[in-house]
């Protein structure tokens, strides 16, 4: 039997370090779906397990730091990564552990500083916010906070697009190379600002009248990581990811009695 493996090359490899969403709309599940849709090989380090559905988060349980470190080393030491995305890290100990691991990674890192779920449920211990600020954000190639997370991390409240540059500067001061301020909660067109201290890039998309938007932040950060792994520069990666996520929001579907997920497979459905 001939070995055909020589004719097959592995796609770019992207690692997500995040929590599991049992409802399948956000977290690790959203990350891996987005990565598959965008043509990269997704791998995972699970930091916490949530009991979660369309109505909210009913509970979560962190994994031991030792288990997180072992998963990370297993993947990175054998398979390698072209990009890493972080999501829910839950506690001071896990934020410290992951920050330490990321500091030694020679690949782009997208940090989604998850603080609260779509339903308003806390996913980060209050005492861990300072650790995200001081340890995690300096490891980021791109940080992708929403407006709630901007305020939680920097104290800057964004009431309109005019405040977004100030918010980006405040996030950049915490150490990431680029800050992507997501203005999806503002009225009007969905506008995001990407800033590195010099270059300012605005991304705007039509706002779709669809309440089924669970997993939007996870999906965007994963899509950016996927595009970076494929070799795009940060502004182009964010543009491609924004276009993908906008389509996923437009195609979001009802699930359960609450907020349904975005549709990660919208392109495949035609």
Residue, then its C-alpha position, 0 to 999 in steps of 0.5 A: x500500500x502506498x503512503x499518500x501522506x507525503x501529498x497532504x500538508x497540514x493546514x495552519x495550526x491555531x490553539x484556543x485556550x478557553x472555557x467550554x460552552x456546553x450549549x455549543x455557541x461560544x467558548x472552545x466550541x465556537x473557536x473550533x467551529x470558526x477555525x474549521x470554517x476558515x481552513x485552519x486546524x484548531x486545537x484546544x486547552x480547556x481552562x474551565x467547564x461551563x454549564x451553559x445554554x441559551x438562557x445563560x451560564x448556570x455554573x462553571x468549574x475551573x480546571x487545575x492549573x496543572x491540567x491547563x499547563x499539561x494540555x498546553x505543553x502537549x500541543x505546543x511541544x509536539x504539534x506547534x502553533x502558528x497562532x494562539x487565541x485566549x478566552x475565558x481564564x476565570x481565576x488569578x491562578x489560571x491567568x498567571x499560568x496562561x500568561x507565563x506559557x504565552x510569554x514563551x510562544x513565538x507566534x501571534x497571540x489574540x487575547x479576548x479578555x473575557x469578563x462577562x457572558x452575553x447574558x451578563x454572567x461573570x466569567x472572570x473573578x473580580x480579583x483576576x482583573x488586575x492580573x489580566x491587566x498586568x500579566x496577560x495583556x502584555x503577551x497579546x499581539x491583538x487584544x479584543x475587548x468589548x466596551x464592557x471589558x474596556x471599562x473593566x480594564x481601564x476605567x474608560x467608558x465609551x458612549x460613542x465612536x468619539x470615545x473609542x480612540x481614547x479607549x484604544x490608547x488606554x488598552x494599548x498602555x497595558x501592553x498589547x501591540x494592537x488594540x481592537x475596540x469592538x463597538x458592537x454595543x453602540x447604536x448605528x453601524x457596527x464599528x470597530x477600531x484597530x489601533x497600534x499607537x500610530x495606525x488607526x483602522x476603522x471597520x464598519x458593517x451593517x447592523x443585522x436585526x438578529x438577536x441570536x448573537x451568542x459567541x460573537x466575541x469568541x468567534x471574532x477573536x478566533x477568526x483573527x487568530x486563524x487569519x494571522x496563522x495563514x500569514x495575514x498582517x494584523x489589519x488584513x486579518x481583522x478585516x477578513x475576520x470582521x467580514x466572516x463574523x458579520x455573515x455569521x451574525x446575519x445567519x444566527x439562528x434560534x436555539x432553546x428559549x433564549x439567545x441563539x448562536x451565530x452560524x459558524x457554517x454560514x459560508x458552507x450553507x451557501 
